[in-house]
Amino acid sequence: MKKMGAQRSKAKTRRKSGFEVRWVKLPFRWIRILHQAAVSASTYDLAHTILVESFKLEQMAVKGIVLSAEVTGLSQGTRKRAINNLVRLNLIKVKRGKGKAVRVVDFYI
């Protein structure tokens, strides 16, 4: 007789990397530009997140820099405004797709 119940798929589940960032370099150019522009705290927060994610990218812990709500911890409107500020200040270049999270294509140190 067969047992009835939930069966687990034998497909491999993808585990998250155990990589932990302890510190990153903050370029003086970014400090100067952000200070002169007098941007909001969320823009500073997003700039720091981008630098952390770029370090992870260098260490091959992630495949690309994705600015999702999960990664940034910012709401949609706040994240959009902060991304637009960083693009306007020529600190990053992004790729936007309809219905997809914004991806950082290039950032200028």
Residue, then its C-alpha position, 0 to 999 in steps of 0.5 A: m500500500k502507498k503512503m499518502g502525503a507530501q513528497r519532496s522533490k529530488a531536485k537540487t535546492r540552491r543554497k545561499s553562499g555563507f560569504e560574509v562581508r566584514w568591510v568595504k572601501l568607500p571611494f573618496r570621490w563618492i564621499r565628496i559627490l554625495h556630500q556636495a549633492a546633499v542627498s538623503a540618507s536612503t541614497y547613502d544607504l543605497a550607495h553603501t549597499i552597492l559597494v558591498e554588493s560589488f565586493k561580493l561580485e569581486q569575490m564571486a559570491v554573487k553573479g551581479i548587482v541587483l537592487s531588489a527590495e530584499v537586497t537594499g531593504l528600502s521601499q519601492g519609492t525610496r529605492k527608485r528615488a535613491i537610484n535616480n539620485l545615484v544615476r544623476l550624480n554619475l556614480i552608477k549606470v543601471k539597466r531597468g526591465k519592466g517588472k524586474a529589479v534594477r541591475v547595476v551595469d557599471f559603477y564609477i569609482 
